[in-house]
């Protein structure tokens, strides 16, 4: 099922929407007729999205937010529902990334990425559940990563934070059955953004943010738990999850040595 065109009846809130996948998805949904709340720390960047797309500017609503602040998540959620309407779909897409070779091991990077990628997602889920569960409807999509499947070289801080997101979603999904609230996970592969520009290695099946947004858009109303893309790369990493450690480390050892 693809996202239906609406006349303003559906409201989506997207965090991490000032650039990359979040921005591209916001534009697609707004063009479908959704009212889209774009949220990120950089207010000027949020305002610029509407200025760059005057045809849909009236359906793009900028709300600055630091997802690491749980009180701010609560306040923004209330402000959006008072001014724009009941949030139908929450897409928790805010994220941070830094590659980490062994020689650069730094606990502070683990802490920073966990605060944004994992605890920032927890804060958003908490704010949403407190409002969606009493009314018995709504969906929450959390962005993890294909790197959440298994540990990858140079991705220890990022992969660990995304694995935590995936594990949380797997834990909460069955508990939410029957409540009217759906929790789903988005697992992207390599997407060309300002964050992946930090990588100094070949990124297989790298796709644009616009293509990533198309994958999410096309499955935004599906019932399945996981939105995974690119498909072929996703299936490859799913197979890697099945390998015993001896074989898996033999493969990843080559990545360290290359």
C-alpha positions in Angstrom: 0.0 0.0 0.0 1.3 3.5 -0.8 0.6 6.6 1.1 -2.8 8.0 0.1 -3.3 11.5 -1.2 -5.2 13.5 1.4 -6.8 16.9 1.8 -4.9 17.8 4.9 -6.5 15.1 7.1 -3.3 13.3 8.0 -0.5 14.8 10.0 3.1 13.5 10.1 5.9 14.6 12.4 9.4 13.9 11.1 12.4 14.5 13.3 15.8 15.0 11.7 14.0 16.7 8.8 16.4 19.5 8.1 18.3 17.5 5.5 18.8 14.0 4.0 16.1 11.4 4.2 13.9 13.4 6.6 13.7 16.4 4.3 13.2 14.3 1.2 10.4 12.3 2.9 8.7 15.5 4.2 8.6 16.9 0.7 7.0 13.7 -0.7 4.4 13.5 2.0 3.5 17.2 1.7 3.0 16.7 -2.1 0.7 13.9 -1.3 -1.5 16.3 0.8 -0.2 15.5 4.3 0.3 18.2 6.8 4.0 17.6 7.7 5.7 18.9 10.8 9.5 19.1 10.0 11.6 19.1 13.1 15.3 19.4 13.9 17.6 21.5 15.9 18.4 23.9 13.1 15.4 26.2 12.7 16.8 28.1 9.8 17.3 24.9 7.8 13.7 24.0 8.5 12.4 27.3 7.3 14.5 27.0 4.2 12.6 23.8 3.1 9.4 25.7 2.7 11.1 28.6 1.0 12.7 26.2 -1.5 9.3 24.6 -2.2 6.6 27.3 -2.2 4.1 25.0 -3.8 3.9 23.0 -0.6 5.1 25.5 1.9 1.6 25.7 3.5 1.8 22.0 4.4 5.2 22.2 5.9 5.3 23.3 9.6 8.7 23.9 11.1 9.1 23.0 14.8 12.7 23.2 16.2 13.5 20.3 18.5 16.4 18.7 20.3 15.3 15.0 20.6 17.8 14.5 23.5 15.5 16.7 25.7 12.5 14.6 26.8 10.6 17.6 28.1 11.0 19.4 24.7 9.6 16.3 22.9 6.5 16.5 25.1 6.1 20.2 24.5 6.5 20.0 20.8 4.1 17.1 20.5 1.5 19.1 22.4 2.1 22.3 20.4 1.8 20.4 17.1 -1.5 18.8 18.1 -2.9 22.1 19.3 -1.9 24.0 16.2 -1.7 21.5 13.3 -3.8 18.5 14.3 -3.6 15.1 15.8 -0.3 13.4 14.8 -1.2 10.4 12.7 2.3 9.2 11.9 5.5 9.9 13.9 8.8 9.3 12.0 11.8 9.4 14.4 14.6 10.0 12.0 17.0 12.2 13.9 20.5 10.7 14.0 24.2 11.3 14.3 27.2 9.3 13.0 31.0 9.2 13.2 33.1 6.3 12.0 35.6 5.1 14.6 38.8 3.2 13.7 40.3 1.4 16.7 43.1 4.0 17.0 40.4 6.7 17.6 38.4 4.8 20.2 36.6 7.4 22.3 33.9 6.7 24.9 32.5 10.3 24.4 31.5 9.4 20.8 29.6 6.3 22.1 27.8 8.5 24.6 26.9 11.3 22.0 25.6 8.8 19.4 23.6 6.9 22.0 22.1 10.1 23.3 20.8 11.1 19.8 20.2 7.8 18.0 18.9 5.7 20.8 17.7 7.8 23.7 16.5 10.5 21.4 14.3 7.8 19.8 13.2 6.7 23.2 12.1 10.2 24.1 10.1 10.5 20.9 8.4 7.1 21.4 7.6 8.0 25.0 5.9 11.3 24.0 3.9 9.6 21.3 2.7 6.6 23.3 1.5 8.9 26.1 -0.9 10.5 23.5 -1.6 7.8 21.0 -2.4 4.9 23.4 -5.3 6.7 25.1 -7.0 7.5 21.8 -6.2 4.0 20.4 -4.6 5.0 17.1 -1.4 6.2 15.4 1.8 4.8 14.1 5.4 5.3 15.0 8.3 4.6 12.7 11.8 4.5 14.2 14.9 4.7 12.1 17.5 2.1 12.9 20.0 0.8 10.2 21.1 -2.3 8.5 24.3 -1.9 10.6 22.1 -2.9 13.6 22.0 -6.5 12.3 25.6 -7.3 13.2 28.7 -5.4 14.4 30.7 -3.9 11.5 34.3 -2.5 11.5 34.6 1.2 12.3 30.9 1.4 13.2 31.0 0.4 16.9 29.4 3.6 18.3 26.8 4.0 15.5 26.0 0.3 15.1 25.5 -0.2 18.8 23.1 2.8 19.1 21.1 1.5 16.1 21.1 -2.1 17.4 19.5 -0.7 20.6 16.8 1.0 18.6 16.0 -2.2 16.7 16.0 -4.2 19.9 13.6 -1.8 21.6 11.3 -1.8 18.6 11.3 -5.6 18.6 10.4 -5.6 22.3 7.6 -3.1 22.1 5.9 -4.3 18.9 4.1 -7.3 20.3 3.2 -5.4 23.5 1.4 -2.8 21.4 -0.7 -5.3 19.5 -4.4 -4.6 20.1 -3.8 -1.0 21.3 -4.4 0.6 17.9 -0.8 2.0 17.9 1.7 0.5 15.5 5.4 0.6 16.0 7.6 -0.1 12.9 11.3 0.1 12.1 13.1 1.6 9.1 16.4 -0.1 8.3 18.3 1.8 5.6 21.6 0.8 4.0 24.1 3.4 2.8 22.4 6.7 1.9 24.3 9.7 0.5 24.0 12.4 3.1 26.3 14.8 5.0 26.9 12.1 7.6 27.9 9.3 5.2 30.3 11.8 3.5 32.5 11.1 6.6 33.2 7.6 5.3 36.5 6.9 3.6 35.6 3.4 2.3 33.5 2.1 -0.5 29.8 2.1 0.4 28.0 -0.7 -1.5 24.7 0.1 -3.1 24.8 3.7 -2.0 21.5 5.5 -2.8 20.3 9.1 -2.7 18.2 10.5 0.1 15.4 10.9 -2.5 15.5 7.2 -3.4 15.5 6.3 0.3 12.4 8.5 0.9 10.7 6.7 -2.0 11.2 3.4 -0.3 9.7 4.7 3.0 6.9 6.5 1.2 5.8 3.4 -0.7 5.5 1.3 2.5 4.4 4.0 4.9 1.0 2.4 5.4 1.9 -1.2 5.2 1.4 -3.6 8.1 4.8 -5.1 8.1 7.3 -4.4 10.9 10.3 -3.5 8.8 11.0 -1.2 5.9 14.4 -2.2 4.6 16.3 -0.8 1.7 18.1 -1.2 -0.7 16.4 -4.6 -0.9 19.4 -6.6 -2.3 21.8 -5.2 0.3 19.3 -5.8 3.0 18.9 -9.4 2.1 22.7 -9.8 2.0 23.0 -8.5 5.6 20.2 -10.6 6.8 22.1 -13.6 5.6 25.2 -12.4 7.5 23.1 -12.6 10.7 22.9 -16.4 10.2 26.6 -17.0 9.9 28.4 -18.5 12.9 30.9 -16.1 14.5 33.9 -18.0 13.1 32.8 -17.3 9.5 31.5 -13.9 10.2 34.7 -12.7 11.8 36.7 -14.1 8.9 34.7 -11.8 6.6 34.9 -8.7 8.7 38.6 -9.2 9.4 39.2 -8.6 5.7 37.3 -5.3 6.1 39.6 -4.2 8.8 42.7 -5.1 6.8 41.5 -3.5 3.6 
